[in-house]
Amino acid sequence: MRDNFRALGVAGDLVATLKERGITTPFPIQTITIPDALAGRDVCGKAKTGSGKTLAFGIPLVEHLSGAQQANPQRGNARSGNAKSAKLIQASSVSGLILVPTRELAVQVAKELFALASCRNLRLVSLYGGTPIDEQVSQVKAGVDIIVATPGRLIDLIDRKAVSVSKLKMVVVDEADRMADMGFLPQVEWILRHVESRHQTLLFSATLDGVVDALVRRYQTAPVRHEVESQQVTVDEMQHRFVAVHEMDKVKVAAAIIAASNRTLVFSSTRHGCDRLSRALRSAGVRAEPIHGDLRQTARERSLDSFASGKIQALVATDVAARGLHIDDVDVVIHFDPAPDHKTYLHRSGRTARAGETGMAVTLSLWNQELEVKRLQRRLALEGPIVEMFSNDERLVALDSWDPVAQPA
């Protein structure tokens, strides 16, 4: 296996830019997809969030578009001429598009690729809902090469004639399975149908069956398919604890676990529950903030940045808000509200145990949720009792050192 980016065909200046950020060894998904993407082929990659997909599509995107920019130096002249002609040039100047399902992922992808784009004098912006659309219109009108966008906001801008996708040279669809889960595929297809030029399409998804496979067949041309074998990290490499709690003591149990951890992601089933739980945890002495769809984008970004930087101990999230999040060093996931099914459990728990690291997933169960949790355990093939604990139980501060099968009581 190639063990450096230069061996994959990545140009020296991009390799140097990656090295400045401490990135020298490619992840498996990057190793197997970058050569084909650099060769101009359509690529269909199967890999989960946190596997390194952003650079797998970002490096070829920057390489191809900077080459196209040199071949067509008229880009950047949008400010010349009268207002009407400038608008037409600006609307057709976008060469690269990355579609993502959530606001948070749009921000993360843009941050990840900013240095590479700047290295080649490419202008990159992220476009998503929850922020003033007029500001984003101004960003696009100033001239842009690469857009990272959620489908809905991009369609709004297309409808306003602020941006055109008709002459795109490269399209990336990231987290296609999440797009499907969230009901965004019709919007994605609407956008792809409006790309009139010959272009390269890269698609990445954790699953490639059903509607995602239909998307591949419709909008990719003889794609090279690559798959990174996905380890069952949430089952095989992660520790699991199922704790029976009492209603009046539940928040204190969660607070005890969080206090003994480095960085904890807590899942609540509703937006209102997120807010309520965040307030309750703060009252219990835990630095916690919520993240969900009802919050303003600035508040969501503030919570996410505070969590990533360690200013807060816990991020309380809904399932939708957590989709696509890539946060390093999450060592504990708490299912404050038990996951409704095994897929949700795996998705939630997968926020930890990334890139070979281990993690802990803790499910808190009230008395009337016991049967539901046991069904979940059976579906996941996870043996072990649901152990009753109170917030003063010493085992809560060292859950990884206690074996619930060997010591159930």
C-alpha positions in Angstrom: 0.0 0.0 0.0 1.3 3.5 -0.9 2.2 5.3 2.4 2.4 8.9 1.3 0.4 11.4 -0.8 3.1 12.0 -3.4 3.1 8.3 -4.3 -0.6 8.7 -5.0 0.1 11.3 -7.6 -0.6 14.4 -5.4 1.4 17.5 -6.5 4.2 18.7 -4.3 2.7 22.0 -3.3 -0.5 20.2 -2.0 1.7 17.6 -0.2 3.6 20.4 1.5 0.3 22.1 2.5 -0.9 18.9 4.0 2.4 18.4 5.8 2.1 21.8 7.4 -1.1 20.6 9.0 0.5 17.4 10.2 -1.1 15.2 7.5 1.5 12.9 5.9 0.0 9.4 5.7 -3.2 8.9 3.7 -6.2 7.0 5.1 -7.3 3.8 3.2 -10.2 5.6 1.4 -7.7 8.2 0.2 -5.2 5.7 -0.9 -7.7 3.8 -3.1 -9.7 6.6 -4.6 -7.3 9.5 -5.1 -5.4 8.0 -8.1 -8.6 7.3 -10.0 -10.1 10.7 -9.2 -6.9 12.4 -10.3 -7.1 10.5 -13.5 -10.5 12.1 -14.2 -12.7 9.0 -13.6 -16.0 9.1 -11.9 -15.5 7.5 -8.4 -18.1 5.8 -6.2 -16.6 5.3 -2.7 -18.2 3.4 0.1 -16.9 4.6 3.5 -18.3 6.0 6.7 -18.0 9.4 8.3 -14.6 9.9 9.9 -12.8 7.7 7.3 -11.0 10.6 5.6 -13.4 11.1 2.7 -13.0 14.9 2.7 -9.4 14.8 1.4 -10.2 11.9 -0.8 -12.4 14.1 -2.9 -10.9 17.5 -1.9 -7.4 16.9 -3.3 -8.5 15.8 -6.8 -11.1 18.7 -6.8 -8.4 21.3 -6.1 -6.0 19.7 -8.5 -8.4 19.6 -11.4 -10.0 23.0 -10.9 -6.7 24.8 -10.5 -5.6 23.3 -13.8 -8.8 24.5 -15.4 -8.3 27.9 -13.9 -4.9 28.2 -15.6 -6.4 27.1 -18.9 -9.2 29.7 -18.6 -7.7 32.8 -17.0 -10.9 34.8 -17.5 -12.1 33.7 -14.1 -11.7 36.5 -11.6 -12.8 39.2 -14.1 -16.3 39.3 -12.7 -15.8 42.8 -11.4 -15.1 44.2 -14.8 -17.8 45.4 -17.2 -21.3 46.6 -16.4 -23.4 45.1 -13.6 -25.4 42.9 -15.9 -22.4 41.2 -17.6 -20.7 40.9 -14.3 -23.6 39.0 -12.9 -23.6 36.6 -15.8 -19.9 35.9 -15.4 -20.3 35.4 -11.7 -23.2 33.0 -12.1 -21.2 30.8 -14.4 -17.9 31.0 -12.6 -18.5 28.1 -10.2 -16.4 25.2 -11.3 -16.7 22.8 -8.3 -19.6 21.8 -6.1 -19.6 19.7 -3.0 -23.1 18.7 -1.8 -23.4 17.7 1.9 -26.5 17.0 4.0 -26.0 19.3 7.0 -24.9 22.8 7.9 -22.3 21.4 10.3 -20.8 19.2 7.7 -20.7 22.1 5.2 -18.7 24.1 7.7 -16.3 21.2 8.5 -15.6 20.3 4.9 -14.9 24.0 4.0 -12.5 24.3 6.9 -10.8 21.0 5.9 -10.2 22.2 2.3 -9.6 25.9 2.8 -5.8 25.6 3.0 -5.6 23.4 -0.1 -7.8 25.7 -2.1 -5.9 28.8 -1.0 -2.6 27.1 -2.0 -3.9 27.1 -5.6 -5.6 30.5 -5.4 -9.1 29.0 -5.5 -11.9 30.7 -3.7 -14.1 28.4 -1.6 -17.3 29.3 0.2 -19.9 27.3 2.2 -23.6 27.9 1.7 -26.3 26.6 4.1 -29.5 27.6 5.7 -29.8 29.3 9.0 -27.7 32.3 7.9 -28.8 35.4 6.0 -29.1 34.5 2.3 -28.2 38.1 1.2 -24.8 37.7 2.7 -24.3 34.4 0.8 -25.4 36.1 -2.4 -22.8 38.7 -1.9 -20.1 36.0 -1.3 -21.0 34.3 -4.5 -21.2 37.5 -6.6 -17.6 38.3 -5.4 -16.4 35.4 -7.4 -16.1 31.8 -6.3 -14.5 28.6 -7.6 -15.8 25.9 -5.2 -19.1 25.8 -3.3 -19.7 23.5 -0.3 -23.5 23.5 0.1 -26.6 21.9 1.5 -29.1 21.2 -1.3 -31.9 23.4 -0.1 -29.8 26.6 0.3 -28.1 26.0 -3.1 -31.5 25.7 -4.8 -32.6 29.0 -3.2 -29.5 30.7 -4.6 -30.0 29.1 -8.0 -33.7 30.3 -8.0 -32.4 33.8 -7.2 -30.1 33.7 -10.3 -27.2 34.2 -7.9 -25.3 31.1 -8.9 -25.4 28.7 -11.8 -24.4 25.0 -11.8 -24.7 24.6 -15.5 -21.0 24.8 -16.2 -19.6 22.8 -13.4 -16.4 20.8 -14.1 -16.6 18.6 -10.9 -19.4 17.5 -8.6 -19.0 15.8 -5.2 -22.0 14.2 -3.4 -20.9 13.4 0.1 -22.8 11.3 2.7 -25.3 10.3 0.0 -27.0 7.8 2.4 -27.6 10.6 4.9 -29.1 12.7 2.1 -31.5 9.8 1.5 -32.3 9.4 5.2 -33.1 13.1 5.5 -35.2 13.2 2.4 -32.8 15.4 0.4 -32.3 13.1 -2.7 -35.0 14.9 -4.8 -33.2 18.2 -4.2 -29.9 16.6 -5.0 -31.3 15.2 -8.3 -32.8 18.5 -9.2 -29.4 20.1 -8.9 -27.6 17.4 -10.8 -30.1 17.7 -13.7 -29.2 21.3 -14.0 -25.5 20.6 -14.7 -25.3 20.9 -18.5 -21.5 20.6 -19.0 -19.4 17.5 -19.1 -18.1 17.0 -15.6 -16.5 14.5 -13.2 -18.7 13.2 -10.4 -17.4 11.7 -7.1 -19.9 10.1 -4.8 -19.3 8.9 -1.2 -21.7 7.0 1.0 -21.7 4.6 3.9 -24.1 2.4 1.9 -24.5 2.0 -1.9 -27.8 0.1 -2.2 -31.4 1.2 -2.9 -31.9 4.8 -3.8 -28.2 5.6 -3.5 -27.4 3.0 -6.1 -30.1 4.6 -8.3 -28.3 7.9 -7.9 -25.0 6.3 -9.0 -26.6 4.7 -12.1 -28.3 8.0 -13.2 -25.6 10.5 -12.6 -22.2 8.8 -12.8 -20.5 7.5 -16.0 -18.8 4.1 -15.6 -17.8 4.9 -12.1 -14.8 3.1 -10.5 -16.2 1.6 -7.2 -14.0 1.5 -4.1 -14.9 0.2 -0.7 -13.1 0.5 2.6 -14.1 -2.5 4.7 -16.0 -1.1 7.6 -15.1 -2.6 10.9 -17.8 -3.0 13.4 -16.1 -0.6 15.8 -19.2 0.2 17.7 -19.7 -3.5 18.6 -16.3 -5.2 18.3 -14.0 -2.4 19.4 -16.2 -0.4 21.7 -17.3 -1.1 25.2 -21.0 -1.0 26.0 -22.8 -0.4 29.3 -26.5 -0.6 29.9 -27.5 1.2 33.1 -30.9 1.1 34.8 -31.6 4.5 36.4 -34.4 6.2 38.3 -36.2 9.2 36.8 -35.2 11.6 39.6 -31.6 10.5 39.5 -31.0 10.1 35.7 -29.4 13.5 35.1 -27.1 13.1 38.0 -26.0 9.7 36.6 -25.2 11.3 33.3 -23.4 14.1 35.1 -21.2 11.6 37.0 -20.2 9.8 33.8 -19.5 13.1 32.0 -17.4 14.4 34.9 -15.1 11.3 34.7 -14.7 11.6 30.9 -12.7 13.8 28.6 -15.4 14.6 25.9 -18.9 13.3 26.0 -21.6 13.3 23.3 -25.1 12.9 24.8 -28.1 12.0 22.7 -31.6 13.1 23.3 -34.6 12.1 21.1 -36.1 15.5 20.8 -35.1 19.2 20.3 -37.0 20.2 23.4 -35.3 17.4 25.3 -31.9 18.7 24.2 -32.6 22.1 25.7 -34.1 20.7 28.9 -31.2 18.3 29.4 -28.5 20.9 28.7 -30.0 23.2 31.4 -30.3 20.3 33.8 -26.7 19.2 33.3 -25.5 22.8 33.8 -27.5 22.9 37.0 -25.6 19.7 38.0 -22.3 21.4 37.5 -21.5 20.1 33.9 -20.5 22.5 31.2 -22.9 21.4 28.4 -24.5 23.0 25.4 -27.2 21.8 23.0 -27.1 21.3 19.2 -30.4 20.8 17.2 -32.3 22.1 14.3 -34.3 24.8 16.1 -31.1 26.7 17.1 -29.8 29.6 15.0 -26.8 28.6 12.9 -24.5 30.9 15.0 -25.6 29.1 18.2 -25.0 25.7 16.6 -21.5 26.6 15.4 -20.7 28.1 18.8 -21.7 24.9 20.6 -19.8 22.8 18.2 -16.6 24.9 18.4 -16.8 25.0 22.2 -17.1 21.2 22.3 -14.3 20.7 19.8 -12.0 23.1 21.7 -12.7 21.6 25.1 -14.5 24.6 26.5 -17.5 22.5 27.3 -17.5 18.9 28.6 -20.7 17.6 26.8 -22.6 18.3 23.6 -26.3 17.3 23.8 -27.5 16.5 20.4 -30.5 15.1 18.4 -29.8 12.4 15.9 -30.3 14.7 12.9 -28.0 17.4 14.3 -25.2 14.8 14.9 -25.3 13.4 11.3 -22.0 13.9 9.6 -20.2 15.4 12.6 -16.6 14.6 12.8 -15.2 15.5 16.3 -11.9 14.1 17.5 -11.4 12.5 20.9 -15.0 11.8 21.9 -14.4 9.0 24.4 -18.0 8.5 25.7 -21.4 8.5 24.0 -24.4 8.6 26.3 -27.8 7.4 25.0 -29.7 9.5 27.5 -32.8 8.5 25.5 -32.3 4.9 24.3 -31.8 4.5 20.6 -35.1 3.6 18.8 -33.4 0.9 16.7 -30.0 -0.7 16.1 -29.1 1.5 13.2 -29.5 4.6 15.2 -27.5 3.0 18.1 -24.6 2.3 15.7 -24.7 5.7 14.2 -24.8 7.5 17.5 -22.1 5.2 19.1 -19.9 5.7 16.0 -19.3 9.3 17.0 -16.6 7.7 19.2 -14.2 4.9 18.4 -12.8 6.6 15.2 -9.7 5.8 13.3 -8.8 2.8 15.4 -9.5 4.4 18.8 -11.7 2.7 21.3 -14.7 4.3 23.1 -17.6 3.8 25.5 -21.3 3.7 24.7 -23.6 4.0 27.7 -27.4 3.6 27.5 -29.5 4.9 30.4 -32.8 2.9 30.8 -35.8 3.8 32.9 -37.9 0.9 34.3 -40.5 1.2 31.5 -37.8 1.1 28.8 -36.3 -2.2 29.8 -38.0 -4.4 27.2 -37.2 -1.9 24.5 -33.5 -1.9 25.5 -33.3 -5.7 25.7 -34.7 -5.9 22.2 -32.0 -3.5 21.1 -29.4 -5.6 22.7 -30.6 -8.8 21.0 -30.6 -7.0 17.6 -27.0 -5.9 18.2 -25.9 -9.3 19.6 -24.7 -7.5 22.7 -24.9 -9.7 25.8 -25.0 -8.3 29.2 -27.4 -7.2 32.0 -29.0 -3.9 32.5 -27.4 -3.0 35.8 -29.1 -0.7 38.3 -27.0 2.2 39.4 -27.4 5.4 41.4 -25.5 8.6 40.8 -23.2 7.9 43.8 -22.1 4.5 42.4 -18.3 4.4 42.2 -18.5 2.3 39.0 -19.8 5.3 37.1 -16.4 7.0 37.2 -14.6 4.0 35.8 -17.0 2.2 33.5 -14.2 0.8 31.4 -12.7 -1.1 34.3 -15.9 -2.9 35.2 -17.1 -6.0 33.4 -20.9 -6.1 33.6 -21.0 -9.8 32.5 -18.6 -10.9 35.2 -19.8 -8.5 37.8 -23.5 -7.8 37.1 -24.5 -6.7 40.6 
